[in-house]
Amino acid sequence: MLDLLTRVKNHLQDELNPQGFNVGFNEGFAAGQTVMHTNIQLIPRFKGDVAEPRGGIRWLFPEKAVFWDKKPEEAAPDIGNTKPAQ
């Protein structure tokens, strides 16, 4: 996956010439994972694309984060970190 990430980053750098990238993944519901599959986010960033870039992607698209309005009991269960019965 890291090889693919590097290739995509290089392609985006050539095509879009961003000033930076955010790279991340969420593992487990407690970490913010809402769809339980492996994924990596690669987001090209440009000076001025948000008023305050500190904090990474946390506030990049707050209007798209409709799941923030859900109560924890309404959210998906954390099936990725279930501990085996002892």
N, C-alpha and C positions, 0 to 999 in steps of 0.2 A: 504494500500500500504506500509506503514511503517513496518508492521509486515512481509510482504513478503520481503521487502528490508533487514530487519535484518536476516531473515532465509537464504537468498541468500548470504549475507555477511559472515555469520557464515560458510556456506558450502565452499565458496571460501577461507576463512581463513584456514579451515581444509585441503582443497585440494592443495592450492597453497602457503600458508604461506607468503602472501605479507607483506611488511613493513608498508603499509598504503593503503588508499582508497580515491578516489575522488568520491563524491556523488553530483549529481546536476540535475537540470531540467531547461528548458527554457520555459517561458510562454510569448507568444506574439512575433510577428515578430521583434519588436524593441529589444527584449532580445535574439534574435538569433534562435528562433523556426522556423524551415523550414517545418515541417510536423505538421499540426494542430490536434494533439491528445495528450492525457496525456501520459507522459513517465518519467521515472527516469533513469539516467545513474549511474551505479555502476561500477567503474573501479579500479581493483586491481593495486597497484603501487609497484614497486620494486626499491631499491636503484640502481641508475645508469640506469634506463630504458630510461631516457632522460638526456641530458647534464645539463639542468637547470629546475628543477621541480617547481620553484616558478611561480605562475600564474595559477596553477591548470591544467586543461585539455585544456586550450586555445590553446596551441601550441603542444599538444601531437602528433597529426597526421596531420600536415599542408598539406602534399601531398594529403590527402583525402578531403580537404576542397575546392574542385573545385568551389563551389558556391561563394567563396570569389571574384572570377573574374567577377561575374555578377554585372551589374549596379542595383541600387535600383529599378528602374522601371521594370526590368526584373524579379525581385524576387516575391515570392508569396505574395499576399495581407495579411494583418493582419485581418483575419476574426474573431479572438477570442476576440478582444477588440473593436468591433464596437459599437459606442455610439448610443443609440436610438434617433430618431428624436424628437425634442422638439416642 
